[in-house]
Amino acid sequence: MSIEEHFAESKKAHPSTGKAGKMPIPVNPVIYASLRAIYAGGPGCRWKSDSYGRPYYPYQARDGQINIYFDPPYPPHQGYLPWSSRDMEKAAELQKLYLTPRWQNIYTGSIREAVRNLSVETADVFLILMAEISRLPDPRRDTAFISMEDIAAYRSVRIRHGSATNLHREFKEEILRLADLRLTMTWRDYKRGGTLFFGRERPDRLLDVVDVEYRRDDTQWASVNIRCGQALAGFLNPDGLRWVGYYSRALLQLNPYQEAVAKKMGTYWIMIGVTAGKRGERPRATPYTILDFCGEKINWRNPGQTVDSFIKAHERLREIGILEETPVLEPPDRNKGYFKKWLQTPLSVKLSDNLWMIKVKPDKKALTASDNTRQRNRTPLHCRLPGNATELQNDPHLIRQFRSVFGIHQEELAHTVGVARQTLSNYERCRRQLPYDVAVQILSVWKRKSRQYDNQPIK
């Protein structure tokens, strides 16, 4: 395929994003930690420093730990070689290298400058890139491509400072910052047990980004090829723990400078609301947890400003349809000591259903007599019926085989037996022990479906 065909196919493969009201995004620990790290950057940086003075962002969770940091090359205009951080560590170990402190200060200074340039718009571009990866047939291995015009269409902006070139240049700078992000991860292996280590010897890239440009006469194209890193790909396995939700474009179109707090809080509720909604629960969090995710500093000198901005942001989220229900956010009183109590008050909201709920497919057209005959004459798949509920408990993989043979959706079977869809998924994958009463109900549905299938006459 020639370069012209490559860009022609890329433009053809991407539908118009201007009419879409939402975009798919994966929800997993790597995405969550990356957003926290981006929001913690900026002028009021909340990143920590390692023994070499390089900034990094640690994220600690129940199942493991993720460390995110920058590893950019030296600016070429300064005349320095693009040495990696590992080369700098080796150089620092040489006792006779007189300029080691100077080189180290130059390198750490370039990293801190990159961290200070992180913004809410960086997070917006990151979410747009993840939306493109989510649309791939195999998000773990396939490569997505997107142009600066596509990113502008997602954000519904066309010019900045009076020029579209300035807008596209800033988008490209944000993508290059994301390309310099590295991570190391220690996480629990949900499938086999044990612990997984990513990037212990060689840090992993958050995203593998390559910019592509083509020029011929007066014609010029530009695109960015994106592929997720190894740690991120581990959470995009369809057979594993893979939450996929939707991100509202109304939230994406908010001004990243004037309404940054509302954008960050809306992102937080979407991240935890997708997981909670698929478990049949409502997302819950305290104001302190939300502000910590957003990287917002708490104003202890004037706490009323923090409370007012918090309430104003949630009112804005209700206006654009992110939240359907919110609790009373105003504290009962603003007497002395109210602020500490308000920060630790649990809040529960109702996320919009179209951001997390699985859409039920419309009913299929009724089959005619000839179609029904052809369907009934097909050889049915082999499906061994368990003898009792205990046998089904010992081999819960049969549940997935049963659904596949009879064409039953996981959500439909979960609703019938009275459990959440994710809970039934955990039973099928042996991540949780199948209770006896649930096994009895599933076996009852299985037998009823088998009798209906056997007693149905062939016309």
RAVEN-V370174 format. One record per residue. N is the residue number from 1. PHI is phi in radians with two decimals (999 if undefined). PSI is psi in degrees with one decimal (none if undefined). BURIAL is + if it has 24 or more other ideal C-beta (glycine too) atoms within 12 Angstrom, else -. Layout:
BEGIN
n->N phi->PHI psi->PSI burial->BURIAL
n->N phi->PHI psi->PSI burial->BURIAL
END
This chain:
BEGIN
n->1 phi->999 psi->130.4 burial->-
n->2 phi->-1.31 psi->169.5 burial->-
n->3 phi->-1.18 psi->-32.1 burial->-
n->4 phi->-1.14 psi->-42.0 burial->-
n->5 phi->-1.17 psi->-34.1 burial->-
n->6 phi->-1.06 psi->-47.8 burial->-
n->7 phi->-1.29 psi->-31.3 burial->+
n->8 phi->-1.14 psi->-42.2 burial->-
n->9 phi->-1.17 psi->-37.6 burial->-
n->10 phi->-1.12 psi->-40.3 burial->+
n->11 phi->-1.20 psi->-33.6 burial->-
n->12 phi->-1.31 psi->-31.7 burial->-
n->13 phi->-1.31 psi->-23.5 burial->-
n->14 phi->-1.64 psi->117.5 burial->+
n->15 phi->-1.25 psi->165.0 burial->-
n->16 phi->-1.14 psi->123.2 burial->-
n->17 phi->-1.55 psi->-4.2 burial->+
n->18 phi->-1.24 psi->-25.7 burial->-
n->19 phi->-1.64 psi->-11.1 burial->-
n->20 phi->-1.33 psi->134.5 burial->+
n->21 phi->-1.56 psi->-11.0 burial->-
n->22 phi->-2.73 psi->165.0 burial->+
n->23 phi->-2.41 psi->145.6 burial->+
n->24 phi->-1.33 psi->141.7 burial->+
n->25 phi->-2.45 psi->142.5 burial->+
n->26 phi->-1.35 psi->145.2 burial->+
n->27 phi->-2.09 psi->107.3 burial->+
n->28 phi->-2.64 psi->171.9 burial->+
n->29 phi->-1.04 psi->-34.2 burial->+
n->30 phi->-1.17 psi->-42.3 burial->+
n->31 phi->-1.12 psi->-43.6 burial->+
n->32 phi->-1.09 psi->-46.6 burial->+
n->33 phi->-1.16 psi->-37.0 burial->+
n->34 phi->-1.14 psi->-41.7 burial->+
n->35 phi->-1.14 psi->-40.1 burial->+
n->36 phi->-1.06 psi->-42.6 burial->+
n->37 phi->-1.14 psi->-40.4 burial->+
n->38 phi->-1.17 psi->-44.3 burial->+
n->39 phi->-1.16 psi->-28.0 burial->+
n->40 phi->-1.37 psi->-8.5 burial->+
n->41 phi->-1.44 psi->-159.2 burial->+
n->42 phi->1.62 psi->-170.3 burial->+
n->43 phi->-1.04 psi->-42.4 burial->-
n->44 phi->-1.57 psi->66.6 burial->-
n->45 phi->-1.13 psi->135.0 burial->+
n->46 phi->-2.02 psi->19.6 burial->+
n->47 phi->-1.36 psi->154.1 burial->+
n->48 phi->-1.65 psi->174.8 burial->-
n->49 phi->-2.15 psi->141.6 burial->-
n->50 phi->-1.56 psi->-170.2 burial->-
n->51 phi->-1.17 psi->-20.3 burial->-
n->52 phi->-1.64 psi->1.7 burial->+
n->53 phi->1.49 psi->6.0 burial->+
n->54 phi->-1.48 psi->134.6 burial->+
n->55 phi->-1.30 psi->144.9 burial->+
n->56 phi->-2.63 psi->160.8 burial->+
n->57 phi->-2.10 psi->116.6 burial->+
n->58 phi->-1.63 psi->140.0 burial->+
n->59 phi->-2.21 psi->116.1 burial->+
n->60 phi->-1.90 psi->130.4 burial->-
n->61 phi->-2.34 psi->177.8 burial->-
n->62 phi->-1.14 psi->-35.5 burial->-
n->63 phi->-1.68 psi->-2.9 burial->-
n->64 phi->2.87 psi->-163.2 burial->+
n->65 phi->-2.47 psi->143.6 burial->+
n->66 phi->-2.27 psi->129.5 burial->+
n->67 phi->-2.00 psi->125.8 burial->+
n->68 phi->-2.05 psi->134.4 burial->+
n->69 phi->-2.68 psi->169.1 burial->+
n->70 phi->-1.65 psi->148.7 burial->+
n->71 phi->-2.48 psi->63.2 burial->+
n->72 phi->-1.44 psi->154.5 burial->+
n->73 phi->-1.32 psi->167.3 burial->+
n->74 phi->-1.15 psi->146.4 burial->+
n->75 phi->-1.05 psi->124.9 burial->-
n->76 phi->-1.13 psi->-24.8 burial->-
n->77 phi->-1.26 psi->-14.2 burial->-
n->78 phi->-1.51 psi->-6.5 burial->-
n->79 phi->1.49 psi->13.0 burial->-
n->80 phi->-1.72 psi->150.2 burial->-
n->81 phi->-1.28 psi->149.4 burial->-
n->82 phi->-1.34 psi->69.2 burial->-
n->83 phi->-1.35 psi->145.2 burial->-
n->84 phi->-1.49 psi->170.7 burial->-
n->85 phi->-1.13 psi->-31.3 burial->+
n->86 phi->-1.17 psi->-37.5 burial->-
n->87 phi->-1.13 psi->-36.8 burial->-
n->88 phi->-1.18 psi->-35.6 burial->+
n->89 phi->-1.14 psi->-40.2 burial->-
n->90 phi->-1.14 psi->-40.0 burial->-
n->91 phi->-1.15 psi->-33.5 burial->+
n->92 phi->-1.21 psi->-22.5 burial->+
n->93 phi->-1.39 psi->-14.0 burial->-
n->94 phi->-1.36 psi->121.1 burial->-
n->95 phi->-1.28 psi->-26.2 burial->-
n->96 phi->-1.64 psi->5.9 burial->-
n->97 phi->-1.49 psi->105.0 burial->-
n->98 phi->-1.21 psi->-34.9 burial->-
n->99 phi->-1.59 psi->15.4 burial->-
n->100 phi->-1.02 psi->-49.3 burial->-
n->101 phi->-1.03 psi->-39.0 burial->-
n->102 phi->-1.16 psi->-45.4 burial->-
n->103 phi->-1.06 psi->-41.3 burial->+
n->104 phi->-1.14 psi->-40.7 burial->+
n->105 phi->-1.15 psi->-38.1 burial->-
n->106 phi->-1.11 psi->-42.7 burial->+
n->107 phi->-1.19 psi->-48.4 burial->+
n->108 phi->-1.13 psi->-32.4 burial->+
n->109 phi->-1.14 psi->-38.6 burial->-
n->110 phi->-1.17 psi->-33.9 burial->+
n->111 phi->-1.22 psi->-44.7 burial->+
n->112 phi->-1.11 psi->-33.5 burial->+
n->113 phi->-1.14 psi->-38.6 burial->-
n->114 phi->-1.15 psi->-38.4 burial->+
n->115 phi->-1.17 psi->-39.5 burial->+
n->116 phi->-1.16 psi->-22.3 burial->-
n->117 phi->-1.49 psi->-4.9 burial->+
n->118 phi->-1.16 psi->144.3 burial->+
n->119 phi->-2.65 psi->180.0 burial->+
n->120 phi->-1.14 psi->-32.0 burial->+
n->121 phi->-1.17 psi->-30.6 burial->+
n->122 phi->-1.07 psi->-42.1 burial->+
n->123 phi->-1.15 psi->-37.0 burial->+
n->124 phi->-1.08 psi->-45.1 burial->+
n->125 phi->-1.12 psi->-38.6 burial->+
n->126 phi->-1.09 psi->-42.7 burial->+
n->127 phi->-1.16 psi->-36.0 burial->+
n->128 phi->-1.14 psi->-42.7 burial->+
n->129 phi->-1.12 psi->-38.6 burial->+
n->130 phi->-1.21 psi->-30.3 burial->+
n->131 phi->-1.14 psi->-38.8 burial->+
n->132 phi->-1.17 psi->-38.5 burial->+
n->133 phi->-1.18 psi->-36.0 burial->+
n->134 phi->-1.14 psi->-25.6 burial->+
n->135 phi->-1.43 psi->-6.1 burial->+
n->136 phi->-1.28 psi->150.6 burial->+
n->137 phi->-1.04 psi->-40.9 burial->-
n->138 phi->-2.23 psi->92.8 burial->-
n->139 phi->-1.09 psi->-21.3 burial->+
n->140 phi->-1.29 psi->-31.1 burial->+
n->141 phi->-2.12 psi->-27.6 burial->-
n->142 phi->-1.28 psi->162.5 burial->-
n->143 phi->-1.97 psi->131.0 burial->+
n->144 phi->-1.76 psi->153.1 burial->+
n->145 phi->-2.34 psi->142.1 burial->+
n->146 phi->-2.61 psi->146.2 burial->+
n->147 phi->-1.83 psi->168.1 burial->+
n->148 phi->-1.15 psi->-30.6 burial->+
n->149 phi->-1.14 psi->-36.9 burial->+
n->150 phi->-1.15 psi->-41.1 burial->+
n->151 phi->-1.11 psi->-40.7 burial->+
n->152 phi->-1.12 psi->-34.8 burial->+
n->153 phi->-1.19 psi->-37.9 burial->+
n->154 phi->-1.03 psi->-44.1 burial->+
n->155 phi->-1.44 psi->-9.8 burial->+
n->156 phi->1.04 psi->41.7 burial->-
n->157 phi->-2.23 psi->150.3 burial->+
n->158 phi->-2.13 psi->-32.2 burial->-
n->159 phi->-2.38 psi->160.2 burial->-
n->160 phi->-2.54 psi->129.5 burial->-
n->161 phi->0.99 psi->36.2 burial->-
n->162 phi->1.39 psi->10.3 burial->-
n->163 phi->-2.61 psi->139.0 burial->-
n->164 phi->-1.29 psi->-26.2 burial->-
n->165 phi->-1.12 psi->-40.1 burial->-
n->166 phi->-1.10 psi->-39.8 burial->-
n->167 phi->-1.11 psi->-47.9 burial->+
n->168 phi->-1.16 psi->-33.5 burial->+
n->169 phi->-1.17 psi->-39.4 burial->-
n->170 phi->-1.21 psi->-37.2 burial->+
n->171 phi->-1.09 psi->-41.0 burial->+
n->172 phi->-1.14 psi->-38.0 burial->+
n->173 phi->-1.12 psi->-38.1 burial->+
n->174 phi->-1.13 psi->-39.7 burial->+
n->175 phi->-1.14 psi->-39.7 burial->+
n->176 phi->-1.17 psi->-32.2 burial->+
n->177 phi->-1.14 psi->-40.9 burial->+
n->178 phi->-1.14 psi->-32.4 burial->+
n->179 phi->-1.18 psi->-23.0 burial->+
n->180 phi->-1.55 psi->-1.5 burial->+
n->181 phi->-1.36 psi->134.4 burial->+
n->182 phi->-2.15 psi->161.2 burial->+
n->183 phi->-2.63 psi->152.5 burial->+
n->184 phi->-2.15 psi->140.1 burial->+
n->185 phi->-2.42 psi->135.9 burial->+
n->186 phi->-2.12 psi->115.0 burial->+
n->187 phi->-2.48 psi->154.9 burial->+
n->188 phi->-1.31 psi->138.8 burial->-
n->189 phi->-1.51 psi->110.2 burial->-
n->190 phi->-1.26 psi->-28.4 burial->+
n->191 phi->-1.46 psi->-48.6 burial->-
n->192 phi->-1.88 psi->-5.2 burial->-
n->193 phi->1.42 psi->174.0 burial->-
n->194 phi->1.51 psi->-161.9 burial->-
n->195 phi->-2.31 psi->139.6 burial->-
n->196 phi->-1.86 psi->138.8 burial->+
n->197 phi->-2.08 psi->123.9 burial->+
n->198 phi->-2.02 psi->127.6 burial->+
n->199 phi->1.33 psi->26.9 burial->+
n->200 phi->-1.17 psi->-43.7 burial->-
n->201 phi->-1.66 psi->-41.3 burial->-
n->202 phi->-2.21 psi->111.5 burial->-
n->203 phi->-1.01 psi->146.5 burial->+
n->204 phi->-1.55 psi->149.9 burial->+
n->205 phi->-1.42 psi->141.4 burial->+
n->206 phi->-1.17 psi->-48.5 burial->+
n->207 phi->-2.37 psi->141.1 burial->+
n->208 phi->-1.68 psi->104.5 burial->+
n->209 phi->-2.01 psi->131.3 burial->+
n->210 phi->-2.30 psi->125.3 burial->-
n->211 phi->-1.55 psi->137.3 burial->+
n->212 phi->-2.18 psi->130.0 burial->-
n->213 phi->-2.29 psi->146.7 burial->-
n->214 phi->-2.37 psi->132.7 burial->-
n->215 phi->-2.33 psi->136.7 burial->-
n->216 phi->-2.72 psi->112.9 burial->-
n->217 phi->1.01 psi->-120.4 burial->-
n->218 phi->-1.65 psi->3.0 burial->-
n->219 phi->-1.69 psi->135.5 burial->-
n->220 phi->-2.54 psi->133.6 burial->-
n->221 phi->-2.21 psi->151.4 burial->+
n->222 phi->-2.48 psi->138.3 burial->+
n->223 phi->-2.61 psi->164.7 burial->+
n->224 phi->-2.23 psi->124.6 burial->+
n->225 phi->-1.66 psi->130.5 burial->+
n->226 phi->-2.20 psi->139.4 burial->+
n->227 phi->-2.53 psi->138.9 burial->+
n->228 phi->-1.31 psi->154.6 burial->+
n->229 phi->-1.29 psi->176.0 burial->+
n->230 phi->-1.18 psi->-41.5 burial->+
n->231 phi->-1.14 psi->-42.2 burial->+
n->232 phi->-1.18 psi->-36.4 burial->+
n->233 phi->-1.14 psi->-27.5 burial->+
n->234 phi->-1.11 psi->-23.5 burial->+
n->235 phi->-1.70 psi->1.0 burial->+
n->236 phi->-1.82 psi->23.9 burial->+
n->237 phi->-1.40 psi->121.9 burial->-
n->238 phi->-1.06 psi->-26.5 burial->-
n->239 phi->-1.54 psi->-3.8 burial->-
n->240 phi->-1.89 psi->-155.0 burial->+
n->241 phi->-1.43 psi->96.0 burial->+
n->242 phi->-2.30 psi->94.2 burial->+
n->243 phi->-1.45 psi->130.0 burial->+
n->244 phi->-2.25 psi->120.0 burial->+
n->245 phi->-2.16 psi->-162.0 burial->+
n->246 phi->-2.22 psi->144.3 burial->+
n->247 phi->-1.97 psi->128.9 burial->+
n->248 phi->-1.29 psi->132.2 burial->+
n->249 phi->-1.27 psi->-21.0 burial->+
n->250 phi->-1.13 psi->-36.1 burial->+
n->251 phi->-1.27 psi->-34.9 burial->+
n->252 phi->-1.19 psi->-27.1 burial->+
n->253 phi->-1.52 psi->-4.6 burial->+
n->254 phi->-1.13 psi->152.7 burial->+
n->255 phi->-1.15 psi->121.7 burial->-
n->256 phi->-1.25 psi->-5.7 burial->+
n->257 phi->-1.90 psi->-44.5 burial->-
n->258 phi->-1.47 psi->-28.7 burial->-
n->259 phi->-2.13 psi->40.6 burial->+
n->260 phi->-1.16 psi->-37.6 burial->+
n->261 phi->-1.14 psi->-43.0 burial->+
n->262 phi->-1.12 psi->-39.5 burial->+
n->263 phi->-1.10 psi->-44.2 burial->+
n->264 phi->-1.21 psi->-40.1 burial->+
n->265 phi->-1.21 psi->-37.5 burial->+
n->266 phi->-1.12 psi->-38.7 burial->+
n->267 phi->-1.10 psi->-39.7 burial->+
n->268 phi->-1.11 psi->-45.9 burial->+
n->269 phi->-1.16 psi->-32.3 burial->+
n->270 phi->-1.21 psi->-41.3 burial->+
n->271 phi->-1.07 psi->-48.4 burial->+
n->272 phi->-1.51 psi->-22.2 burial->+
n->273 phi->-1.26 psi->-33.0 burial->+
n->274 phi->-1.11 psi->-46.3 burial->+
n->275 phi->-1.14 psi->-45.7 burial->+
n->276 phi->-1.19 psi->-38.7 burial->+
n->277 phi->-1.12 psi->-39.2 burial->+
n->278 phi->-1.29 psi->-12.7 burial->+
n->279 phi->-1.65 psi->3.1 burial->-
n->280 phi->1.38 psi->22.6 burial->-
n->281 phi->-2.15 psi->169.8 burial->-
n->282 phi->-1.77 psi->144.3 burial->+
n->283 phi->-1.18 psi->139.3 burial->+
n->284 phi->-2.27 psi->141.3 burial->-
n->285 phi->-2.88 psi->158.9 burial->+
n->286 phi->-1.69 psi->155.9 burial->-
n->287 phi->-0.99 psi->-33.1 burial->+
n->288 phi->-1.13 psi->-41.9 burial->-
n->289 phi->-1.13 psi->-40.8 burial->+
n->290 phi->-1.14 psi->-45.2 burial->+
n->291 phi->-1.15 psi->-33.1 burial->+
n->292 phi->-1.17 psi->-39.9 burial->-
n->293 phi->-1.13 psi->-40.0 burial->+
n->294 phi->-1.32 psi->-9.5 burial->+
n->295 phi->1.24 psi->21.5 burial->+
n->296 phi->-1.53 psi->133.3 burial->+
n->297 phi->-1.38 psi->135.9 burial->-
n->298 phi->-1.41 psi->127.9 burial->+
n->299 phi->-1.50 psi->90.6 burial->-
n->300 phi->-1.29 psi->-24.4 burial->-
n->301 phi->-1.27 psi->-39.0 burial->-
n->302 phi->-2.31 psi->78.6 burial->-
n->303 phi->-1.13 psi->-22.1 burial->+
n->304 phi->-1.08 psi->-32.0 burial->-
n->305 phi->-1.14 psi->-39.6 burial->-
n->306 phi->-1.13 psi->-43.4 burial->+
n->307 phi->-1.12 psi->-44.6 burial->+
n->308 phi->-1.13 psi->-42.9 burial->-
n->309 phi->-1.17 psi->-33.8 burial->+
n->310 phi->-1.13 psi->-45.9 burial->+
n->311 phi->-1.17 psi->-41.8 burial->+
n->312 phi->-1.09 psi->-38.8 burial->-
n->313 phi->-1.14 psi->-40.6 burial->+
n->314 phi->-1.23 psi->-33.7 burial->+
n->315 phi->-1.12 psi->-37.5 burial->-
n->316 phi->-1.17 psi->-36.6 burial->+
n->317 phi->-1.16 psi->-33.7 burial->+
n->318 phi->-1.24 psi->-34.2 burial->+
n->319 phi->-1.13 psi->-38.7 burial->-
n->320 phi->-1.60 psi->2.4 burial->+
n->321 phi->1.54 psi->14.8 burial->-
n->322 phi->-1.29 psi->-45.6 burial->+
n->323 phi->-1.93 psi->134.1 burial->+
n->324 phi->-1.61 psi->-35.5 burial->+
n->325 phi->-2.39 psi->138.6 burial->-
n->326 phi->-2.32 psi->148.6 burial->+
n->327 phi->-1.34 psi->-178.8 burial->-
n->328 phi->-1.30 psi->111.6 burial->-
n->329 phi->-1.54 psi->-22.0 burial->+
n->330 phi->-1.24 psi->128.3 burial->-
n->331 phi->-1.11 psi->152.0 burial->+
n->332 phi->-1.00 psi->-36.5 burial->-
n->333 phi->-2.63 psi->166.8 burial->-
n->334 phi->-2.10 psi->44.6 burial->-
n->335 phi->-1.40 psi->179.9 burial->-
n->336 phi->-1.10 psi->129.7 burial->-
n->337 phi->1.56 psi->1.7 burial->-
n->338 phi->-1.26 psi->-29.0 burial->-
n->339 phi->-1.18 psi->-43.0 burial->+
n->340 phi->-1.11 psi->-39.3 burial->-
n->341 phi->-1.19 psi->-37.9 burial->-
n->342 phi->-1.17 psi->-37.3 burial->+
n->343 phi->-1.10 psi->-28.9 burial->+
n->344 phi->-1.77 psi->12.4 burial->-
n->345 phi->-1.44 psi->121.4 burial->+
n->346 phi->-1.17 psi->137.1 burial->-
n->347 phi->-2.09 psi->139.9 burial->+
n->348 phi->-2.22 psi->127.8 burial->-
n->349 phi->-2.13 psi->167.9 burial->+
n->350 phi->-1.98 psi->113.0 burial->+
n->351 phi->-1.32 psi->148.4 burial->+
n->352 phi->-1.01 psi->134.4 burial->+
n->353 phi->-1.10 psi->-32.8 burial->-
n->354 phi->-1.30 psi->-0.5 burial->+
n->355 phi->-1.67 psi->-14.3 burial->+
n->356 phi->-2.41 psi->-25.8 burial->+
n->357 phi->-1.30 psi->139.7 burial->-
n->358 phi->-1.28 psi->126.5 burial->+
n->359 phi->-1.32 psi->128.1 burial->-
n->360 phi->-1.36 psi->128.8 burial->-
n->361 phi->-1.20 psi->145.8 burial->-
n->362 phi->-1.13 psi->154.8 burial->-
n->363 phi->-1.07 psi->140.8 burial->-
n->364 phi->-1.30 psi->156.2 burial->-
n->365 phi->-1.15 psi->138.9 burial->-
n->366 phi->-1.08 psi->138.3 burial->-
n->367 phi->-1.36 psi->144.0 burial->-
n->368 phi->-1.36 psi->175.4 burial->-
n->369 phi->-1.10 psi->-41.3 burial->-
n->370 phi->-1.18 psi->-39.4 burial->-
n->371 phi->-1.14 psi->-39.5 burial->-
n->372 phi->-1.12 psi->-37.8 burial->-
n->373 phi->-1.13 psi->-43.7 burial->-
n->374 phi->-1.13 psi->-37.2 burial->-
n->375 phi->-1.22 psi->-37.8 burial->-
n->376 phi->-1.32 psi->-26.3 burial->-
n->377 phi->-1.36 psi->-11.1 burial->-
n->378 phi->-1.23 psi->146.5 burial->-
n->379 phi->-1.23 psi->121.8 burial->-
n->380 phi->-1.21 psi->153.5 burial->-
n->381 phi->-1.21 psi->151.7 burial->-
n->382 phi->-1.26 psi->127.9 burial->-
n->383 phi->-2.52 psi->107.4 burial->-
n->384 phi->-1.39 psi->125.0 burial->-
n->385 phi->-1.47 psi->122.8 burial->+
n->386 phi->-1.10 psi->149.3 burial->+
n->387 phi->-1.27 psi->-35.8 burial->-
n->388 phi->-2.64 psi->177.8 burial->-
n->389 phi->-1.19 psi->-31.4 burial->+
n->390 phi->-1.13 psi->-38.8 burial->-
n->391 phi->-1.14 psi->-35.9 burial->-
n->392 phi->-1.21 psi->-33.9 burial->+
n->393 phi->-1.11 psi->-38.0 burial->+
n->394 phi->-1.30 psi->-23.2 burial->-
n->395 phi->-2.35 psi->72.1 burial->-
n->396 phi->-1.23 psi->-10.2 burial->+
n->397 phi->-1.10 psi->-19.7 burial->-
n->398 phi->-1.15 psi->-20.9 burial->+
n->399 phi->-1.12 psi->-43.7 burial->+
n->400 phi->-1.14 psi->-38.3 burial->+
n->401 phi->-1.13 psi->-39.2 burial->-
n->402 phi->-1.10 psi->-44.5 burial->+
n->403 phi->-1.14 psi->-36.6 burial->+
n->404 phi->-1.18 psi->-39.3 burial->-
n->405 phi->-1.22 psi->-43.7 burial->-
n->406 phi->-1.68 psi->2.1 burial->+
n->407 phi->1.18 psi->42.5 burial->-
n->408 phi->-1.80 psi->127.9 burial->+
n->409 phi->-1.25 psi->150.6 burial->-
n->410 phi->-1.10 psi->-39.4 burial->+
n->411 phi->-1.15 psi->-37.4 burial->+
n->412 phi->-1.15 psi->-45.0 burial->-
n->413 phi->-1.17 psi->-38.0 burial->+
n->414 phi->-1.12 psi->-39.9 burial->+
n->415 phi->-1.16 psi->-34.5 burial->-
n->416 phi->-1.18 psi->-41.5 burial->-
n->417 phi->-1.57 psi->-3.0 burial->+
n->418 phi->1.44 psi->33.5 burial->-
n->419 phi->-2.26 psi->167.3 burial->+
n->420 phi->-1.31 psi->156.1 burial->+
n->421 phi->-1.09 psi->-42.0 burial->+
n->422 phi->-1.17 psi->-33.4 burial->+
n->423 phi->-1.13 psi->-43.2 burial->+
n->424 phi->-1.12 psi->-36.8 burial->+
n->425 phi->-1.10 psi->-38.5 burial->+
n->426 phi->-1.14 psi->-36.2 burial->+
n->427 phi->-1.13 psi->-43.9 burial->+
n->428 phi->-1.13 psi->-34.8 burial->+
n->429 phi->-1.64 psi->10.0 burial->+
n->430 phi->1.10 psi->25.4 burial->-
n->431 phi->-1.46 psi->-21.3 burial->-
n->432 phi->-2.38 psi->150.4 burial->-
n->433 phi->-1.24 psi->130.6 burial->-
n->434 phi->-1.30 psi->117.2 burial->+
n->435 phi->-1.14 psi->155.5 burial->-
n->436 phi->-1.18 psi->-42.2 burial->-
n->437 phi->-1.16 psi->-35.3 burial->-
n->438 phi->-1.20 psi->-38.3 burial->+
n->439 phi->-1.10 psi->-37.1 burial->+
n->440 phi->-1.12 psi->-43.3 burial->-
n->441 phi->-1.15 psi->-41.8 burial->+
n->442 phi->-1.12 psi->-41.0 burial->+
n->443 phi->-1.14 psi->-35.3 burial->+
n->444 phi->-1.14 psi->-43.1 burial->-
n->445 phi->-1.12 psi->-38.5 burial->+
n->446 phi->-1.07 psi->-47.2 burial->+
n->447 phi->-1.15 psi->-39.1 burial->-
n->448 phi->-1.13 psi->-42.2 burial->-
n->449 phi->-1.13 psi->-37.0 burial->+
n->450 phi->-1.16 psi->-41.1 burial->-
n->451 phi->-1.15 psi->-41.0 burial->-
n->452 phi->-1.12 psi->-36.8 burial->-
n->453 phi->-1.23 psi->-39.9 burial->-
n->454 phi->-1.30 psi->-34.1 burial->-
n->455 phi->-1.51 psi->-6.3 burial->-
n->456 phi->-1.28 psi->123.2 burial->-
n->457 phi->-1.27 psi->149.0 burial->-
n->458 phi->-1.65 psi->121.3 burial->-
n->459 phi->-1.59 psi->none burial->-
END
